Amino acid sequence: AVRQVSCGAVHAVALSEDGLLQAW
């Protein structure tokens, strides 16, 4: 669960910067 939250936070930042799911 913790890992999922951490990854989610990273993806959220990537979304804010790139506007796409490139982090995935």
Distance bins in CASP14 RR format, pairs under 12 A and 6 or more apart:
PFRMAT RR
TARGET T0000
AUTHOR 0000-0000-0000
RMODE 2
METHOD distances of the structure
MODEL  1
1 7 0 0 0 0 0 1 0 0 0 0 0
1 8 0 0 0 0 0 1 0 0 0 0 0
2 8 0 0 0 0 0 1 0 0 0 0 0
2 9 0 0 0 0 0 1 0 0 0 0 0
3 9 0 0 0 0 0 1 0 0 0 0 0
3 10 0 0 0 0 0 1 0 0 0 0 0
4 10 0 0 0 0 0 1 0 0 0 0 0
4 11 0 0 0 0 0 1 0 0 0 0 0
5 11 0 0 0 0 0 1 0 0 0 0 0
5 12 0 0 0 0 0 1 0 0 0 0 0
6 12 0 0 0 0 0 1 0 0 0 0 0
6 13 0 0 0 0 0 1 0 0 0 0 0
7 13 0 0 0 0 0 1 0 0 0 0 0
7 14 0 0 0 0 0 1 0 0 0 0 0
7 23 0 0 0 0 1 0 0 0 0 0 0
7 24 0 0 0 0 1 0 0 0 0 0 0
8 14 0 0 0 0 1 0 0 0 0 0 0
8 15 0 0 0 0 1 0 0 0 0 0 0
8 16 0 0 0 0 0 1 0 0 0 0 0
8 21 0 0 0 0 0 1 0 0 0 0 0
8 23 0 0 0 0 1 0 0 0 0 0 0
8 24 0 0 0 0 1 0 0 0 0 0 0
9 15 0 0 0 0 0 1 0 0 0 0 0
9 16 0 0 0 0 0 1 0 0 0 0 0
9 23 0 0 0 0 0 1 0 0 0 0 0
10 16 0 0 0 0 0 1 0 0 0 0 0
10 17 0 0 0 0 0 1 0 0 0 0 0
10 21 0 0 0 0 0 1 0 0 0 0 0
10 22 0 0 0 0 0 1 0 0 0 0 0
10 23 1 0 0 1 0 0 0 0 0 0 0
10 24 0 0 0 0 1 0 0 0 0 0 0
11 17 0 0 0 0 0 1 0 0 0 0 0
11 18 0 0 0 0 0 1 0 0 0 0 0
11 19 0 0 0 0 0 1 0 0 0 0 0
11 20 0 0 0 0 0 1 0 0 0 0 0
11 21 1 0 0 1 0 0 0 0 0 0 0
11 22 0 0 0 0 1 0 0 0 0 0 0
11 23 1 0 1 0 0 0 0 0 0 0 0
11 24 1 0 0 1 0 0 0 0 0 0 0
12 18 0 0 0 0 0 1 0 0 0 0 0
12 19 0 0 0 0 0 1 0 0 0 0 0
12 21 0 0 0 0 0 1 0 0 0 0 0
12 23 0 0 0 0 1 0 0 0 0 0 0
12 24 0 0 0 0 0 1 0 0 0 0 0
13 19 0 0 0 0 0 1 0 0 0 0 0
13 22 0 0 0 0 0 1 0 0 0 0 0
13 23 1 0 0 1 0 0 0 0 0 0 0
14 20 0 0 0 0 1 0 0 0 0 0 0
14 21 1 0 0 1 0 0 0 0 0 0 0
14 22 1 0 0 1 0 0 0 0 0 0 0
14 23 1 1 0 0 0 0 0 0 0 0 0
14 24 0 0 0 0 1 0 0 0 0 0 0
15 21 1 0 0 1 0 0 0 0 0 0 0
15 22 0 0 0 0 1 0 0 0 0 0 0
15 23 1 0 0 1 0 0 0 0 0 0 0
15 24 0 0 0 0 1 0 0 0 0 0 0
16 22 0 0 0 0 0 1 0 0 0 0 0
16 23 0 0 0 0 0 1 0 0 0 0 0
17 23 0 0 0 0 1 0 0 0 0 0 0
18 24 0 0 0 0 0 1 0 0 0 0 0
END
